[in-house]
Amino acid sequence: MLKRRLENRHIQLISISGAIGTGLFMGSGKIIALSGTSIILVYAIIGFFVFCIMRAMGEMLLANLQMESFADLVHNYLGPRAGYILSWSYWLSWVVAAVGDVVVVAGFVQYWYPDVPTWLPAFGTMFLLLGLNMLAVKAFGEVEFWFGLIKIVAIVLLVVTGLVMVATSYTSPGGVTASFSHLVAPGVVMPHGILGFLAGFQIAIFSFVGTELIGTAAAEAKDPEKTLPKAINTIPVRILLFYICSLVCIISVVSWANVPANRSPFVELFLLGGLPAAAGIINFVVLTSAASSANSGVYSGSRMLYGLSHQQQAPTAFGRLSGSGTPVRALVFSGVCMAIALTLLFVIPEVMTVFTLVSTISAVMIIVTWSLILLSYFAYRRQNPQAHEQSRFKLPGGKVTAALAQLFLIFVLCLLALEPDTRTALYVMPLWYAGLLLAYRRRTKASAQPQTATAT
């Protein structure tokens, strides 16, 4: 059984790291190019509904501490087939997300060494993270703690720097004067109309992948009754600081027209501000952010395989722990799959193209994951009304809020069909789910045959 070795500071920083992903540092430039300054509204809307989903998950986890993750919730309330689909899909979403993150790491390394092939730092980062995750879970917690701390400090410094630039009307070498007026200048709120605004949701949703990681780490939290509510309730504050404030500062200093679609706007703020040394530091910070997100992917993927094994829905070998309490075989299998997926870099060397593809695949699966969490909430309310009445951590608005969140997720899924580069993933993913349903049916039949033979 997994050991509860993650302390409060680990859980808080893991949840913060989940809320500050590669989608913010790398993908926000493309969203700003699409949505203009309405990106701020895009992140606020997504953040609100993600908070609602996390509250629903938190209520269910705390109602029964025997549930070690949200996968257990889905398995318990929606049945083993739904649990099977969610767990394997969540595992794949983190494999894909981790690949996207290490690809981004490679892109940030090229900031200093443009001639280095993208596959070299990508594979190097992946093997390093696999090695770190071989250690005890507390080592993972420590790595995430320091990665998360670096991200927080960097974003706070960026916000402060941006505010100082605006307050002093700083003018960049390119002639752009920092001002909040850039946020409402003519043609920048929705430069590509309502379709551009809606298209922003497609990429922005990936920024929030990992927020539900606190529902995976719950199994290894020392004091879940205290740490989980605290981690979930601070999500709105994080969104306000990490997303809203940072993007307000970037657009105010750089201006919408100068935000690059294929590079990190965080680095660009300091480059256009004539501070290349600071830009190099921020590049290092966003590199560690991408590595942190990949680290979360390696961790989550191995834990999902571990859980599947104990539910007899994956090979029993994945359920074995090392002496330090780490599911090493599940970790190695996830790592091999990630390494195979990384070979995409030999076919498509352009970092942003690979990132868009894998981030959309991950976004589709995370939307399905969040939807199953919400459907579990409805089943929980129906099957266990007494637990809901006794809960001290209820979802505000209850079923109405959950229904609105579910409608929003369906809405975002439909939006993925708007752009060609996200449409491909939307068309491919049904094949994955069809394959999972067939695999589950075969596995169920195989497990039923020995029992039939024994009875005969």
C-alpha positions in Angstrom: 0.0 0.0 0.0 1.2 3.6 -0.8 2.6 5.3 2.3 1.3 8.7 3.6 4.7 10.5 3.5 3.7 13.8 1.8 3.5 16.6 4.3 1.3 19.8 4.2 4.0 21.9 2.4 4.4 19.2 -0.2 0.7 19.0 -0.9 0.3 22.8 -1.1 3.2 23.1 -3.5 2.1 20.1 -5.6 -1.3 21.7 -6.0 0.3 25.1 -6.9 2.6 23.4 -9.4 -0.5 21.8 -10.9 -2.1 25.3 -11.3 1.0 26.7 -13.0 1.6 24.6 -16.0 3.5 24.7 -19.3 0.4 25.9 -20.9 0.7 29.2 -19.1 4.4 29.8 -19.7 4.6 28.5 -23.3 1.0 28.3 -24.6 -0.2 31.7 -23.4 1.5 33.5 -26.3 -0.6 31.7 -28.8 -3.8 32.3 -26.8 -3.0 36.0 -26.6 -2.4 36.1 -30.4 -5.8 34.4 -30.9 -7.9 36.0 -28.1 -6.2 39.4 -27.5 -6.7 40.8 -24.0 -9.9 38.7 -23.6 -7.5 36.0 -22.6 -7.9 37.3 -19.1 -11.6 36.5 -19.2 -10.9 33.1 -20.8 -8.6 32.1 -17.8 -11.1 33.5 -15.3 -14.0 31.4 -16.7 -11.9 28.2 -16.9 -10.5 28.8 -13.5 -14.0 29.2 -11.9 -15.2 25.9 -13.3 -12.0 24.0 -12.5 -12.4 25.2 -8.9 -16.0 23.9 -8.8 -14.8 20.5 -10.1 -12.0 20.3 -7.5 -14.5 21.2 -4.7 -16.7 18.3 -5.9 -13.7 16.0 -5.9 -12.6 17.2 -2.5 -16.0 16.6 -0.9 -16.1 13.0 -2.2 -12.6 12.2 -1.1 -13.1 13.6 2.4 -16.5 11.8 2.7 -14.6 8.4 2.5 -10.8 8.5 3.2 -10.6 4.9 2.0 -10.8 6.4 -1.5 -7.2 7.0 -2.4 -7.7 9.0 -5.6 -10.4 10.4 -7.9 -10.0 7.2 -9.9 -11.3 5.3 -6.9 -14.2 7.7 -6.7 -15.2 7.0 -10.4 -14.7 3.2 -9.9 -16.9 3.2 -6.8 -19.7 5.5 -7.9 -19.8 4.8 -11.7 -18.6 1.2 -11.8 -15.4 -0.6 -12.8 -15.8 0.1 -16.5 -15.9 3.8 -16.0 -13.0 3.5 -13.5 -11.0 1.5 -16.1 -11.6 4.1 -18.8 -10.7 7.0 -16.6 -7.6 5.5 -15.1 -6.1 4.3 -18.4 -7.0 7.6 -20.1 -5.6 9.7 -17.2 -2.4 7.6 -17.4 -2.2 8.3 -21.1 -3.0 12.0 -20.6 0.0 12.4 -18.3 2.3 10.4 -20.6 1.3 12.8 -23.4 1.5 15.8 -21.2 4.9 14.8 -19.9 6.1 14.4 -23.5 4.8 17.9 -24.3 6.6 19.3 -21.2 10.0 17.8 -22.0 9.6 19.0 -25.6 9.1 22.5 -24.2 12.2 22.0 -22.0 14.1 21.3 -25.2 12.7 24.6 -26.7 13.9 26.6 -23.7 17.4 25.0 -23.8 17.6 26.2 -27.5 17.2 29.7 -26.2 20.9 29.4 -25.0 22.1 26.7 -27.4 20.1 27.1 -30.7 22.1 24.5 -32.5 21.4 21.7 -30.0 18.9 19.2 -31.6 15.6 19.2 -29.7 15.6 15.4 -29.0 18.8 15.6 -26.9 17.6 17.8 -23.9 14.2 16.2 -24.2 15.4 12.6 -23.7 18.0 13.8 -21.1 15.2 15.5 -19.0 13.0 12.5 -19.3 15.6 10.0 -18.0 16.6 12.4 -15.2 12.9 12.6 -14.0 12.5 8.9 -14.2 15.6 8.5 -12.0 14.2 11.0 -9.4 10.9 9.2 -9.3 12.6 5.9 -8.6 13.4 7.3 -5.1 10.9 7.5 -2.2 7.8 9.6 -2.7 9.2 12.1 -0.3 11.9 12.8 -2.9 9.2 13.5 -5.5 7.5 15.8 -2.9 10.8 17.7 -2.3 11.5 18.1 -6.0 8.0 19.5 -6.6 8.3 21.7 -3.5 11.4 23.5 -4.8 10.2 23.5 -8.4 6.9 25.0 -7.2 8.7 27.6 -5.0 10.9 28.7 -8.0 7.7 29.2 -10.1 5.9 31.2 -7.4 8.9 33.5 -6.7 9.4 34.0 -10.5 5.8 35.0 -11.1 5.7 37.3 -8.1 8.9 39.0 -9.3 7.5 39.2 -12.9 4.3 40.9 -11.6 6.3 43.3 -9.4 8.6 44.1 -12.3 5.7 44.7 -14.6 3.9 47.0 -12.1 7.1 49.0 -11.7 7.5 49.3 -15.4 4.0 50.6 -15.8 4.3 52.9 -12.8 7.5 54.5 -14.3 6.1 54.5 -17.9 9.1 52.4 -18.9 9.8 52.6 -22.7 11.5 49.6 -24.3 14.2 49.9 -27.0 11.4 49.1 -29.5 9.5 52.2 -28.5 6.7 50.5 -26.5 5.7 52.4 -23.3 4.4 50.2 -20.5 0.8 51.2 -19.7 -2.4 49.5 -18.6 -4.0 51.2 -21.6 -2.6 48.4 -23.8 -5.3 46.2 -22.2 -8.2 48.2 -23.7 -6.6 49.7 -26.8 -8.8 49.6 -30.0 -8.8 46.2 -31.6 -7.0 44.3 -28.8 -9.8 42.9 -26.7 -11.1 40.5 -29.4 -8.8 41.1 -32.4 -10.2 38.1 -34.3 -13.8 38.4 -33.1 -15.8 36.0 -31.1 -14.3 33.0 -32.9 -10.8 34.1 -31.7 -12.1 34.5 -28.2 -13.7 31.0 -28.2 -10.5 29.5 -29.8 -8.6 30.7 -26.7 -10.4 28.1 -24.6 -8.9 25.3 -26.6 -5.3 25.9 -25.6 -6.0 27.6 -22.2 -7.7 24.4 -20.9 -4.3 22.6 -21.1 -2.9 25.2 -18.7 -5.1 23.7 -15.9 -4.1 20.1 -16.6 -2.6 18.9 -13.3 -4.9 20.9 -10.9 -6.6 17.6 -10.1 -3.2 16.2 -9.1 -4.1 16.9 -5.4 -6.7 14.2 -5.9 -3.9 11.7 -6.8 -1.5 12.8 -4.0 -4.3 12.4 -1.5 -3.4 8.8 -1.0 0.1 9.9 0.2 -0.9 12.9 2.2 -0.3 12.7 6.0 -3.3 14.7 7.0 -5.8 14.8 4.1 -8.7 16.4 6.2 -6.5 19.5 6.7 -4.3 19.6 3.6 -6.9 18.9 0.9 -9.4 21.6 1.8 -6.6 24.2 2.1 -5.1 23.2 -1.3 -8.4 23.4 -3.1 -9.7 26.6 -1.4 -6.6 28.5 -2.5 -7.1 27.7 -6.2 -9.0 31.0 -6.9 -6.2 33.0 -5.3 -3.6 31.2 -7.4 -5.5 31.8 -10.6 -5.8 35.5 -9.8 -2.1 35.9 -9.1 -0.5 33.4 -11.4 -2.7 33.8 -14.5 -4.6 37.1 -14.3 -2.0 39.3 -12.8 0.9 37.9 -14.8 -0.9 38.2 -18.1 -2.1 41.7 -17.3 1.5 42.8 -16.6 2.8 41.1 -19.8 0.3 42.7 -22.1 0.7 46.1 -20.3 4.5 46.1 -20.8 4.9 44.3 -24.2 1.5 45.3 -25.8 -0.7 42.8 -27.6 0.9 43.4 -31.1 4.4 42.4 -29.8 3.5 39.2 -27.9 5.0 36.3 -29.9 2.7 33.4 -30.7 5.4 30.7 -30.9 7.6 31.8 -27.9 7.1 32.3 -24.2 5.7 35.8 -23.5 7.2 35.6 -20.0 10.7 35.6 -21.5 9.7 38.2 -24.2 8.6 40.7 -21.5 12.2 41.0 -20.3 13.7 40.9 -23.8 11.5 43.7 -25.1 12.2 45.5 -21.8 15.9 45.6 -22.7 16.8 43.2 -19.9 18.4 40.2 -21.6 20.0 38.9 -18.4 16.7 38.8 -16.6 15.2 37.2 -19.7 17.8 34.4 -19.3 16.8 33.9 -15.7 13.1 33.8 -16.6 13.9 31.3 -19.4 15.5 29.1 -16.7 12.4 29.5 -14.5 10.0 28.4 -17.2 12.4 25.6 -18.1 12.1 24.3 -14.5 8.3 24.8 -14.7 8.1 22.6 -17.7 10.4 20.0 -16.0 8.1 20.2 -12.9 5.0 19.6 -15.0 6.7 16.6 -16.6 7.7 15.4 -13.2 4.1 15.5 -12.1 3.2 13.5 -15.3 5.7 10.8 -14.5 4.5 10.6 -10.9 0.7 10.6 -11.7 1.1 8.1 -14.5 2.9 5.5 -12.3 0.3 5.9 -9.5 -2.6 5.4 -11.9 -1.0 2.1 -13.2 -0.5 1.1 -9.6 -4.2 1.7 -8.8 -5.3 -0.2 -12.0 -3.2 -3.2 -11.0 -4.8 -3.4 -7.5 -8.3 -3.2 -9.2 -7.2 -6.2 -11.5 -7.5 -3.9 -14.5 -3.7 -3.9 -15.3 -0.9 -6.5 -15.0 -0.2 -7.4 -11.3 3.5 -6.5 -11.8 2.5 -2.8 -11.8 1.1 -3.1 -8.3 4.4 -4.1 -6.7 6.3 -1.6 -4.7 10.1 -1.2 -4.1 11.6 -1.1 -0.7 11.1 2.7 -0.6 7.4 2.4 -1.4 7.6 3.4 -5.0 5.7 1.5 -7.8 8.9 1.0 -9.9 7.6 -1.3 -12.6 4.6 1.0 -13.3 7.1 3.8 -13.4 9.4 2.0 -15.9 6.5 1.1 -18.2 5.3 4.7 -18.2 8.8 5.9 -18.9 9.2 3.5 -21.9 5.9 4.8 -23.4 7.1 8.4 -22.9 10.4 7.6 -24.6 8.6 6.0 -27.6 6.3 9.1 -27.9 9.3 11.4 -27.8 10.5 10.0 -31.1 7.9 12.5 -32.6 10.8 14.9 -32.4 12.6 13.0 -35.1 9.6 13.4 -37.4 8.5 16.9 -36.3 11.5 18.9 -35.0 9.4 22.1 -34.6 8.8 22.4 -30.8 5.5 24.4 -31.0 3.9 22.1 -33.5 4.6 19.0 -31.3 3.5 20.9 -28.2 0.2 21.9 -29.8 -0.5 18.3 -30.9 0.3 16.6 -27.6 -1.3 19.4 -25.5 -4.6 19.0 -27.4 -4.6 15.2 -26.9 -4.0 15.8 -23.2 -6.7 18.4 -23.1 -9.3 16.1 -24.6 -8.5 13.4 -22.0 -8.5 15.8 -19.1 -11.9 17.1 -20.1 -13.2 13.5 -20.1 -11.5 12.9 -16.7 -13.1 16.0 -15.2 -16.5 15.0 -16.7 -16.3 11.6 -15.0 -15.4 13.3 -11.7 -18.6 15.4 -12.0 -20.7 12.4 -13.0 -19.3 10.6 -9.9 -20.5 13.6 -7.8 -24.1 13.1 -9.1 -23.9 9.4 -8.3 -22.4 10.2 -4.9 -25.3 12.5 -4.1 -27.8 9.9 -5.2 -26.2 6.9 -3.5 -24.8 8.5 -0.3 -27.0 11.5 0.6 -26.1 11.1 4.3 -22.4 11.6 3.6 -23.3 14.8 1.7 -25.4 16.1 4.6 -22.6 15.4 7.1 -19.9 16.8 4.9 -18.0 19.9 6.2 -16.5 20.5 2.7 -19.5 20.7 0.4 -19.5 21.9 -3.2 -21.1 25.3 -3.2 -24.3 25.2 -5.2 -24.3 21.4 -5.2 -25.9 19.7 -8.2 -26.6 23.0 -10.0 -22.9 24.0 -9.9 -21.9 20.5 -11.0 -24.4 20.6 -13.9 -23.1 24.0 -15.1 -19.5 22.7 -14.9 -20.5 19.7 -16.9 -22.1 21.8 -19.6 -19.0 24.0 -19.8 -16.8 21.0 -20.4 -19.0 19.8 -23.2 -18.9 23.3 -24.7 -15.0 23.4 -24.6 -14.9 19.9 -26.2 -17.0 21.2 -29.1 -14.7 24.2 -29.4 -11.7 22.0 -30.2 -13.3 21.5 -33.7 -12.8 25.1 -34.5 -9.0 25.1 -35.3 -7.3 22.6 -37.7 -4.3 22.0 -35.3 -6.7 21.0 -32.5 -9.3 19.3 -34.6 -6.9 16.4 -35.5 -6.6 15.3 -31.9 -10.4 15.5 -31.4 -11.0 13.1 -34.4 -8.3 10.6 -33.3 -9.3 10.3 -29.6 -12.5 8.3 -30.1 -10.3 5.5 -31.4 -8.6 5.4 -28.1 -11.8 5.2 -26.1 -13.2 2.5 -28.5 -10.0 0.5 -27.9 -10.4 0.8 -24.2 -14.0 -0.4 -24.3 -12.9 -3.4 -26.3 -10.0 -4.1 -24.0 -12.3 -3.9 -21.0 -14.8 -6.3 -22.5 -12.0 -8.8 -23.4 -10.6 -8.6 -19.9 -14.0 -9.1 -18.3 -14.6 -12.2 -20.4 -11.2 -13.6 -19.7 -11.6 -13.2 -15.9 -15.1 -14.7 -16.0 -13.9 -17.9 -17.9 -11.9 -19.5 -15.1 -14.8 -19.0 -12.7 -17.2 -20.7 -15.2 -14.7 -23.6 -15.6 -14.4 -24.0 -11.8 -18.2 -24.0 -11.4 -18.5 -26.7 -14.1 
